[in-house]
Amino acid sequence: MMKTGLVTDILGYLPFEEMLDTCAAMGIETLELGCGNWSTAPHLDLDELLKSEQSRRQFWDAIRSRGLDIAALNCSGNTLDPTGIGAAHREVVDKTFQLAGLLGVETVVMMSGCPAGGPDDQLPNWITHPILPPHFASLNWQWNEVALPYWTEAVKTAESYGVKRIAIENLGYNLVYNAETLLKLRHEVGPMIGMNLDPSHLFWMGGDPIAAARELGDSIYHVHAKDVRIERGISNAQGLIDIKPMDHFASRSWNYVALGYGHELGWWKEFFTVIKMSGYTGPIVVEMEDLTMDPLTGVQKSIQLLQDALPRTFSRSKVAVTG
C-alpha cells in the first residue's frame, strides 16, 4: 500500500508532538524526518536519540500513538565537498545510518554529492556542459577518484548498521541527477543504492518523470511528491537555466509549487500508476517548498491532491482544505 507521507521540515515551526497531531489530523500516515546537514533537524535530536534507548522509545511511542510511521530518515547534504563541510556532512550521514538501524528504519534518503573540479579545488563543481578534454577529465576524476571510493565505503557502513536502502535524490548540483547517473552509481557499488524519485527536479531539467520511472523500474526506493510550475513568458524568453534565488519567485523561469499548481490531477494519477506498475508500493512523501503559500496551506492542498491521485482506497476522511 502506498502510504501518504510528509517531509516534516516544512512544519519545523511546530514542536514535535504538535507536528504529529497536525499530520495525523490531515490523514498523513508516515513521516520523513530530517537528521541534519541541509535540514535543521527540527523534529529530532540525532545525538540524544543515538545515546539513549529511553529517548528512542519515547520518540517511537509518540509517533505510533498517533497511528503514524517513519518512512525514512533524511541526511541530505554534500558528503563530497572538499572542505570541512564535507567532513561534517559525512559525520551526520554515519550517525543517521546508525540511528536508522537502532530505530528499525530501513530507508535513508541522501544526495549523491558533488566534488570539486579537481584535487586542488575547494569549490564543488557541477559539470553539466563539458566541451573541452579537460572538462571530461575533471568529470572522470569526480566519479572515479572521489565519488566511487566514498560510496563504496558508505554502502558498507550502512549495511553494518542494518540499513536496507539508500535512496538518492535526483537533484541538480549532484553527480546523480537522473536515471542514467543513478544506474551508473548503482552498477558500481551495488543494489543498496536506489533512487528517491522526485519528479520536480526532472520538470525543471526538461525531463519526463513518467519515462524516468519506467527506466528506473525496481531501482526506485522512495518517492517525493513535489511539483514545479514552468512560468509562462519568462521560461519562453529565458529558458530553464535560472540562477536567481528561490525567493525571487516572481521573476524565475520555474518555481517549486504545491501539488496541482504545476501539473494537474490527471498527470499525478498517471505518474503514481506507472510507479506502481514498475513495482514500487512504498510511501509517497510530500515535500512542500512552495514559497508563495503559507506552509500549512500548501501541505493541506498537496495532501488532498495526493489522496485523490494515489491508486488506493483511503480509510480515513480527507482533511478539509482552507485558504
N, C-alpha and C positions, 0 to 999 in steps of 0.2 A: 504494500500500500504506500502510495506517495504521500507522506505526511507534509503538512504545511508548516514552514518554519520561518524564523526571523533571525537575521544578524542583529544582535541586540545593541550594538554600538549606537544606532540611531535613537535609542531610548536611554542613552547614557546619562541624561539629566535626571532620571528616576533612580531612586535607591533600588537595590537588588530585589527585595520582596515586592515592592510596588510594581517594578517592571514585570515580575512574574504574574502578578494579579492582572495587569493590563493585557499581557499576552493571552492568558487563559480566557479572559472575557471576550477577546476577539476571535476565539476559535483556533488560535495558533497551537500547534501540537508539539513542536520541537524547536530547539534553540541552537544557534551557532554563537559561541562565546569567544570574544577576543581575549588573548592572553598577554598581549604586549606587542612590541615593535611598532608597526604603524597604527595599531589600536592602542587607545589609552587604557584598555582592560577595565572598563567601568564597572563590571559586574563580578569580577573575581580577583582575588589576591593570589597570584601564582605561587609566591614563596610560602605564604601561610598554608595554602592547600597542600603543598608538597611536604611540609614538615609535620602536619597534624592530621592524623586519621579522624579525630573527632570533628575537625573543621570540614573534612571531606564528607563525612556522614551527614552533618548538618546541611551542607550545601546540597547534597543529593536529596535529602528529605524535603527541603524547601521546594525543590523543583518537582519532585514526584507528587507531593501533596496537592499540587495544582493540576495534576494529570499531564504534566509536561515531560519531555525527554531532552537529551542532548544529542543533536545531530552531528556536531563536530566541534573541535576546538580550532581556533584560528590564530596563527602566529605569523601572518604575512609581513614581510619586510624584505630587505636586501641582504641576504647572507653572503653574497659575493662582492659586496662593496669592499674596496681595497683598504679602507681606513678603519679606525676603531669602531665606526658604525657597524661594519660587517661583523666584527668580533662580538659586539654586544648583541646583534640580532641572532647570531649563531647560538649564543648562550641561552637566549629566550626560547629558541627552537628546541634545543636539547631539553630544557625544563618542560616545555609543552609536551614533547614526546613522553617524558616521564609521567607527567600528570595524566595524560590520556590513558596510559597503562593503568595507573592507580584508580582512575575513575571508571575504567571499563569502556572508554570511548574509543571506537575503532578507527575513526577518520580524523585526520589533521589536515586543515586547509592551509596552503602556503603559496608563495610565489617562487618561481624558479631562480630569481635573482638576475642581476646584470653586472658583470665585471667592468673593470676599467678597460680601456682600449689596448693596453699593453703593460708589461711588468713595471714600467717606470711611471705610469699614470696614477693619478689619485682621484679621478672623477669617473664614475660609471658612464659607460658609453653604449647606448642602444643603437646598433648599426642597422639601419633599415634600407639604405640605398648604396650598397658597395658598387664602386665603378672601377677603381684602380687596383692593381695587385696588392698594395699594402692594406687596402680595406679588407680584402678576403683573408689576408694573412692574420690580421687582427681578429677577425671573426673566428677563424680556426683556433687561434690562441685562446680566445674566451671560452670556447667549448672544450677543447682538449686539455688545456693546462689549468683551467680554473673550475669550470662547471662540473665536468665529469668526475674529477677526483673528489670534489666536495660531495656530490650527490651519491657517489658510490659508498662513501662513509656514512652519510646521513641515513641512507636506507638501512644499513647495518645497525645504526643506533636506534632507529625507530623500531626495527624488529626486536631488538634486545629488550625494549620496554613493553612490547606487546601491541604496538600499533599495527593495524591491518592494512590501512590505505593512507597514502599521502596524495591529496587532491590538489594539483597545481592549477592555479587560476590563469586563464589566458589573457592576462593584462599586458598592454603595451609597456615599454621600458623594461622588459624582461626577455631573456633568451627564449622562453616558452611563451608564445602569444597566440598560437593557432594549433590546429590539429597536427599539421606536419611537424612542427617543432616539439610538440608533446610526444608524438610517436617516436621521434628521434631519441629523446631522452629515455623514454620507456624501453626502447630497444637496447640501449647501452647499459642501463642499470637495473632493469627488471620490472616485474609486474606490481611491485609495491607502489609504483608511480602510475597515477591516472590523472584525469583532468577534472578540475572544478569548472564545469562549463558555464560561463557567464555570457549570455548572448549579447549583453550591452556592448562589450568590447569589440565583438565582431561587427556589430552595426556600424560603429564609427570607423572601423578599418575597411569598410566596404564589403565585408563578407556576409555569408548566409548561415546563421546558426543552425538551421534545419539541415542543410547539407553537411555542416560540420558534425552534427550529431550522428548522421548516417555513417560518416567516415570513421568516427571515433568508436562506435559500437560499444563493446564491453569495457573499453578503457575510460568510460565516463564513471567517475567515482563520487561525484557530488554535483549539484546544480544550484546556481544562483538565479533567482528571478529578478532581473533588473532591466529596465527599459532605457532606450535612447531615442530622443527625437532629433532628426536631422532638420535643422532650421531652414525653412524655405527662404529663398532670396540670398541669405548670407552664404549658405553652402554652395549654391549655384555659382556665385561670383568668386568665392574664395577657396573652394574645395574643402576637404575634411581634415586636413592637417591644421590644427588650431592650437596655438601656444598661449592663448590668453588664459588667465586664471579661471578656475571653475566658477567663482562668484561673479564673474563678468558675463553672466548667462544671457543678458540681453544682446550682446554683440558676438556671441560664439556661433560657430558653424553647426555645432551639435551640443546637446546637453543630456546628462542623466536625468531621467524623469520617473515618476511613479508609474507602475504598470498600467498600461492602457493609454498613457499620454504620449506615447510614441508609436506604438503598434496596437491595433485593436484586438478585441477578444478572440476573433477568429484566427488571427496569427498565433496567439498563445495556445489555443486549443490544438492546432496542428503541431506546434513545437513540442508540447508535452506528450502528445500521442506518438510522435516519431521517437522521442526519447524512450518511451515505454516499449515501443516496437523494437528498439535497439537493445532492450534487456534491462534498462535501468528502472528500478522501482523504489529507489531511496527517496530521501526528503527533497523537497523543493523549497529553497530558503530565500525569502525576500531580503534583498539588500537595498534599502531605500536611501538614495542620495540626491533626491530632488530638492534643490535649494530654493525653488520657487514656492514651496509648500511648507506649512507647519509640519514638523516631523511626525506627530501622531496622526494627523490627517492623511499624510502620504502613506503611512503604514496601513491605515484602515482601508484606503482606496485600493492599495496594492493587494492586500489580503482578500478583499472582496472579489477582485478580478481573478486572483489565483484560485479561490474556491469555485468560481464559475467555470474556470478553464480546465482544471485537472480532470482526467478521465477516471473518476471515482465517485462514490456516494459519501456524503458527509452526514455524520450522526449528530453533529452539533448545529445549533441555529447560527446563522450568519450574523455578524455584528452589523448593527445599523451604522451607516456612514453619514457623518455630518460634515459641514464645511464645504 
